[in-house]
Amino acid sequence: MLRHVVSTAMVLGLIASLVVLEARVGGGDITFKVKSAGNVTFSHENHVVGYELRCTHCHDSLFLTRAKHRKVTMAQMQKGAACGACHNGKRAFSVKGNCNTCHSK
């Protein structure tokens, strides 16, 4: 009987930890359509889990929701807007000269 209680508790703990992880990642992948240079797929998991960033690091200061999304040019990013706030060559690779890192054709 005790073995079943412990097993059940372990399974519930595992499920709870997966739910917390899923809630933490949120957003999923977002693909930005860019005709001239190729689409960009942004991975929330890569940024949130991989680099331990919180949602509030980018939302609502750098990025809005999908419904309120604003288009940003590469020139604006090179001046620190949107992705360029971190991808400036100091915190993360620069948006300038690294096209294929984000854009895929």
N, C-alpha and C positions, 0 to 999 in steps of 0.2 A: 504494500500500500504506500509506504513512504517513498519507495522508488518511483512510483507513478506520479506522486505529488512533485518530487524533485524534477522528474523528466518534463512534466507539464510546465513547471515554473521556468525551466531552461528554454523550452520552445517558445513560451510567451515572451521571455526576455529577448530572445533572438528576433522575434517578430517586431517587438517594440523598438529595438535598435535599428532595424531596417526601415521602419516607418519614420523614425527621427532622421535617419540619413536621407531618405527620399524627400522629406520636408525641407531639409537643409539645402539640398541641391536646387529644387524648384526650377521652374522655367524651361527646363530641357534645352535642347539645341534650337537655335534660331538661325534661319538662313536669310541673309540679306541678298537680294537680287541686284547684281551689278553687271550690266550688259557689257561694258567696255573692258573690264579687267577680269571678269569671272566672279561668280558668287562667293560670299564669305559665310561660313558656318561658324557661329559663335557657340561654344560649349560652356554652359553654366557649370557642369560637373568639373571640367578642367580648371576653371577659375575658382570655384567655391571650394571644392575638395582638394584639388591639386595645389592651389596657392593659398588656401585657407582664408579666402576673402569672405566677408559678410555681405549680404544683400545690400545693406545700407552703404557699403563702400561705393557702389555705383548708382544705386537707385535712391532717390529721385534727383540727385545732383547731376550726374553725368548722363544717365539714361532714364527715359520714362517707360511707361508700360507699352506693350505692343500697339494698343489702340492710340496712344499719344506719340508714337515714334516720330522723330524728326530726322530728315535726311541730313547727312553731314558729308562734306566733301573731304577729299584727301588733304587739300590745302588747309582746311580747318583742323583736321586731325594733327597735321604737322605743327600746328600752333598750340596744341594741347587740348583740343576739343574731343569729346567722346573717347574713343580708344586711345587717342594720343595723350590723354592725361597720364596713363601709365606706360604706354608703348612709345616712349620718348628716347630710348637708347640708354637710359639710366636705370629705371625700375624694371623695365622689360625691353625686349627688342624694339627697335624703332619702326614706326610705320613707313618711314622713308627708306626706300631701297630694299625692302624685304617683301615685295609684292606677293611672291609665291608662298610665303609663310601663311597667309590668310586667304588669298584669292586662288580659286581653282577654276579651270576652264573645262 
